[in-house]
Amino acid sequence: MQTILIVDDDKSIRYSLKRMLEEDFSILTAQNGEEALKRLREDSPDLIIMDIKMPGRSGIEVLKEIKLADPKSLVILMTAFGTTETAIEAMKYGAFDYILKPFPIPQMKSLVEKAISLRKLMKEEVTYSPTPGQEGVEERIIGFSPRMQEIYKMIGQVAPSDVTVLLRGESGTGKELFARAIYQHSLRSNQLFLPVNCAAIPDTLLESELFGHEKGAFTGASFRRVGKLEQCHRGTIFLDEIGDMSLSTQAKLLRVLQDRSFERLGGMETIRVDIRFIVATNKDLEEAIANRKFREDFYYRLNVVSIHIPPLRERKEDIPELVSYFLKKFNRELKKAIVGITPEAIEKITSYGWPGNVRQLENVLKRAIVLCQGEWILEDQILLEKGEEKWAVREDRDKNIEGLLDTLFEELSNPPRVTPDLDMISSVGKGLILRALQKTRGNQVQAAQLLGINRSTLRGKMDRYHIKKDVLVSEEEG
């Protein structure tokens, strides 16, 4: 259970907060700064909730000492309406956030949950190993296939530097785990790590969340607010689902990437920050650029080092180790004693395409362990959702696409008698692009028609996969 330290000279505030939070957390209290620092040394709480105005040392003085001892400490400051400017200054010294007295209970609980969730992310180390057989159930990246070993090498190479890293891969491949591994092996690992899911925050609020705002900047902005970028000074920010960010927000963030400066919404003061950026997306950014949904200059600023996380169906040799890891993890969490999984069940797992990737495999195994009444997980306890059968055999799917290409090629000059399966074509990879271009002898217009995409998108994919027209023609002639 996580521990929260409440620091306030007002006994009633300490009592109220303790009653509010003690059901979910272990609560410690202190009535002044000296007592708080002693508690910190003895108990190492996960979160500190502290008043600014106290007898003796102020909350800001105590905050400075806390951050000197441990820059990753999370502190929520409480302040009255008359001292909001003091609270803003406190944010510059590294406070996680502040809340105005008197505060609604749901607001405080929400703030505490965010802080504790972030504490878990920074506290739980993500390990990775290029060799199988590592024991334990700590959070770690699983896989010893050649593709995963290449990723481990890249993490080791890029982590110590401050370059921006772009993580690409389908949903469920574990991009946040890779981001945290880069952070934890970086020179900023003793500073803050802030994840922001760009797709989960409405675009009208995302700018305020990132850049902060001044009082009166928009309707409802009743006081100045410090944004995530300012809060993450000297730390690492992880922007997940960057492909869902609006063009206007991309333009503003581009400046931060260029010169590490910005203004709060409605403000004139230029704020300079020192931040390491790690970003992730499951979108085809080249296609988004071609469709004018993503800025090309922003893309090149992000794409300093790009790491592609392969889908699970492309590294099936890692599935047995993943299964073993999740069995250990859920045995502990669910207080079970499952010995293993039958050969028939493992065959069902390995022959499946896993469109939801590692996250889906994790959920399916957790459900199987819940349902299992014996010591072994059986085949019929591996439950796959309806409609997922089309993913069961990857080779059949590829053959279907190639057959569709053959049919479309034959009918390019005639009125089409078939409708392209765009869902199937949308996941076109290098091999299919090569096949389409070879069939059309390098004619990109016809090849794009075959694939159900526009020419600009095709050219973007050709650049991405380093496909050259002259090589295609020579290969076809050979």
N, C-alpha and C positions, 0 to 999 in steps of 0.2 A: 504494500500500500504506500502511495506517495505521501510525503510529509510536507505540510505547509506551516510556515512560521508567521504568526500574526503579531505585528508590532504597533502598539498604540498606547498612549498614556491614559486614554479613556477606557475605564474598565467595562463600561456598557458596550462599547464598540467591539472590544475583544470577545466578550461573551456572545454577542449577536453573531459575529462572524464564525465563532467556533460552533455554535448551534447550527448555523447554516451549512457548514462544510464537513462536520465530523462524521456524517454518515458514509461519506465516500473517501475521506482522507484522514490521515493521522495529523492531529493539530497540536502545534506548540505555540506558546504565547510569550511575549516579552513586553514590558511596559516602558522601556526606553532604549536608546541606541546602544549603550554599554551592554545591557543584558542581551540585546539582539545579537551583537557580535560574539558574545560568549556562546550563545546557543548555536550560532553558525559554525563555530570551531568544533563544538562537541557533537552536533547532530547532522550537519550537512543537509538541510532541508532542500526539497526540490523546488519550492517556490516561497518567496517572501512577499507578504502583503503588509505595507508599512505606511504609516501616516507621515506627512512631511513636517508638520509643525509639532514638535515635542520638546519638553524641557531638556536642557543640556544639549547634547548633539542633535542637530536637526536630521530629518530623514535624508536630505541631500548629502550631508556629511557622511552619514552611515553608508549610503549608496556608493559613494566614491570608494570607501574602504572595501566594501563588498566586491566591487568590480575590479579593484586592484588585486584582491586575493584570488578571484575566479571570474574572468570576463564572461563566462557562459552562465553565470548566476542570473536567474530571472526574478525581477522585482516589480511588483505592481504598487504604484504609489497612490495614496488617497489624499485628496486635497479639497478644500472648500472653494466656492465660486470665486472668492476674492484673491486666490493665489494660483490661478491657472497659468500665468506667465512663469511663475516659479516651477510649475509642473513641466512646462515646455523646456525650461533650462535643464530640468532633471532628466528629460528624455535624452538630451545630448550627452549626459554622463552615463547612459546605458540602461535606463529603466526600460522594462519590457512594454509597459503602458501605464496609464494613469486613469483614475476614475474620480468623478466629482461627488462630493458629499452634499446632500444625502443621495444615495444611489439605490435604484431598484434592485431587488434581489436577483431577478433573472439576468440583469446586466452583469452583475458581479460574478454569478455562476458561469455565464458564458465566457467571460474574460479568464476566469480561473481554468476552465476546460481547455481553452486555446493555449494558455501558458503551459499547463501540464502535458498536453499533447506534444508541444514543441520540445519540452524537457525530455520526454521519452525518445523523440527522434535523435536528439543530440547525445543522450546518455547511452542508448543501446548501440553498441558498435557493430557496424556491418563488416563482416570479414569475407574474404574470397580466397579460394585456393585453386591452383591449376591442377591439383592432384586429387583423386577420389579418396574416400575413406576417412575424411576428417570427422572426428567425433563431436558430440555436443549438439544442442538445438538452439544456439544463439542465432541471431539474425545474420544470415550470410547468403551470398550469391552462390547458387549451386550450379555446377557444371564443369566438366573437364574435357569436353569436346574441343577439337582444334579451333573452332570459331570462338569459343569462350576463352581459351587460352590467349588468343590474340587480343581480346578485349582486356584481359588482366594486364597484359603487357602495356597496352595503351593507358590504362588507369595509372600504372606505375610511372609512365613517362610524363603524363599531363598533370597529375595531382600536385607536384611540388611547385608548379608555375602558377601564374595568375591568369592564364589565357582563358577566354570564354570557351565553354564546351557545349556542343549541341548533341544531345542524345536523341536518336531517332529509332522508332520501332513501334510496332502495333500496341494497342491497349492490352494491358495485362502482362507485358514482358518484364516489368519490374524496373522501369526507368528511374523511379525515385530511389530505389536501393543503390543503383549505380551512382546516382548523384551524391548520395550520402557517403558512399565509399570514396569517391573523389575528394569530398570535403574532409573526411576523417583522416585521409592520408596527405592532406595539404598543409602548407605552412600557416593556414588560418584555422586550424582545427581547434585552437583554444579560444576562438571567437564565435560569434553567433552564427547559426545556420537557420535561415528563414525560408520555408517553402510557401509558394503562392500558386494556387491552381487558377490559372487565368480563365478556364472554362466555367468554373464554379461561381465566379463573381460577375454579376451583371456589368456590362460595359460601362454604364453610367456611373457605377461605383468603383470600377477597377482603377481609374485614374486617381481618385481620391485615396484609395487603398495604397497605391504605390507612391504617389507624390505628396500626399497630405493636402491640407487646404487651410486657408485663412478664414477667420470668422466672417460670415456674410458672403462667402464665395459662391454659394448657391442656396436655394431654399432648404432650410433645415440645418445649415452650417452655423450653429449657435456659438461655437467656440473654435479656436485654432486646433488643428489636428496634425500630428506628426505621422508621415507615411512610412511604409515598409523600407523604402530606400534609405531614408534618413536614419531610421532605426537600425539598419543593418550596416552602418558605417564600420569599416574595418573587417566585416564578416563576409559571409557567402550567402547569396540569394539564389534560390532555385525556382525558376519560373516554369511551371509545368503547363502543358497544352498551349504553348506559345502561338501555335497556328490558329488559335481561336481569338487572338487579340485583334481589336479593330485597327484600321489603318491610321486613325488619328492618334491612338495610344502608341502604336508602333513608331510614329514620327517623333513623339515626345521621348520615348525610351531610346531611340536612336541617338539623341543628343547625349544621354547619360552614358551610353556605350562609347561615344566618341571622346567626350571631354570630362566625364564624371561630374556633371553639374546639372542642376534643374531648379525650377521655382515651384513652390507649392501652388495649388490652384488658387487663383485670386491674389497671389502674392507677387511682390517685386524683388524680394531678396533672393540672390543667387546662392544656392546651397551646394557645397562641394562634398563629395563622398568618395571613399575608397572601398570599392566593393568588387568581389569576384562573382561573375555570373556563370551559372550553369542553367541551361534551358533544355526543354524536352518537347517533343511533339510526336503525334501519331499520324499527322497529315503529310501529304505529298506537297512540300513547300514549292517545288519547281512548278507543279501544276497550279498551285495557288497564285504564284507570280504570273503565270501565263494568263490566268483568269482575273488578274488585277485585284486579288484578294489578299495579297501579301507583298510588302514593299521589297523590291530587289536590293536596295542599298541596306535595308535592315537585315535581310538574309545574309549578305556578305559580312556584315559586322558580327552576326551570330555564329556563322559557319567558319570559325577559326580552326577548331578541331572538332571533327564530326565522328561520333561513335555510333555505329548501327547495332542495335540489340536484336539478334535474330529471333524470329518467332519459334515457339516450341517445336512446331512440326519440322523445322529445319535443323533441329539438334536433338533428335529422338534418342540418341545414345545417352543423353543426360537424364532421361525420364526415370530409370531405376533409382538413381541417386536422389532425385527429387522426391520420389515416392517414399524412400527410406527416411529422408529428412522430415517430411510431413507426418509420417507415422510416429516418429519420436516426439515431434512437437505437439501433436494432438493427443497422444497418449498422456502426456504430462498435463496439458490444459484440461482435458476432459476426464482425467483420472481413469483412464482405460489401460488395458494390458494386452493390446493386440500384438500378436507375435509376428504376423506378416500377411502377405497377400497371395492368393492361389495363382498358379501359372495361367489359368484361364482368365482370371481377372487382370493380370498384368498384360496378357496378350490383347485384351479388349482396350486397355489403356494405351498401349504402344501403337496399335493400329488406327487410332483415332487422330483426327487432324488438329484438335484443340484450337478453335478459332478465338477463344478467350485466353489462350496462352497459359502461363504459369498460374495466374490468378484463378482461372477456371479449374485447372487441375487441383489446386489447393482446396477450393470449395467442394469439388466432387469428392475428394478424399476425406474431408472433414465430415461430410454428410454420410459417407460410407462407414466411418468409424462410429458415428452416432447410432447408425442402424445395426451395426454388427453386434451380435449377442454372444458370439464365440470368440475364439482366439485368432481366426483367420478371416480376412475379408474375401467374400465370394464374388463371382462374376456378376450375379444379379443385384449386388449391392452397389455396383458402379453405375449410377444412374445418370444418363445423359438426356438433356432436354430434347423435346420433340423439335424436329426441323434441323437437328444438328447432324443427321446421318449423312448429309451431302458432303460433310468434311471428313468422313471416316477414312477414306483412302485417297491420299493426295495424288497418287499417280493417275487414278481415274479422272480426277478433276483436270489435270493437265492435258490428258488425252482429249477430254471433251472440248477444252479450249482450242487445241490444235485442230480438231475436227471442225469446229466452228470457223476457224480461220480459213481452212481449206474451202468450205462452202462459200464464205463471203468472197474469197479471192475469185472463185469461178464466176460469181455473179456481179462483179464490179461494174461491168458494162451493160448489165440488164437491170430492169426494175427488180428490187430486192424481194425475194419470196420468203425470207426469214427475217426475224427481228433479232439483232445481236443481244446476247445476254450481258448487259452492261455491268451487272454485279460481278460476273465472272471476269470480264475483261478489265475491270477497274484495278485488279490486283496484278496486272501485267508485270512480269519481271524481265530480266535481261535476256533470258533464253527466248521468250516469246517475241520480244522486240526484234532480236536478231532474225528469227524465223520469218516474221512479217516483212522485214526489210529485204531479206534474201529473196522471198517470193516475188517482190515487186522490183527486184534488181536495183535497190537503193532509192526507189521513188517514195519520198517521204509523205507526199499527199495521199497516195494509195495505201501506204502502210498505216497511216493514221486512221484511214477509213476502216481498214481491216480490224484495227484494235479498238475502234469506237471512241477515239480520243481526237482532239484537234492537233494540228501540226505543231503549234507552239509547245504543247505538252509533250509531244513525241520528241521534239528537239531537246527539251529540258531533260527528258529521261535518257536520251542518247549521250548528252554531256555527263549526266550523273554516272552512267555505266561505262563511260569512255568508249563509246561505239563510233567508229569512223566509217564513212561511206566507202572509201576506196578499199578498205579491208573487206567489207561486205561483198562487193562486186568480185574481188579476186577470189574470195572463198567460194562463191557460187560458181565461178568459171572453173575453179579447180575441182 
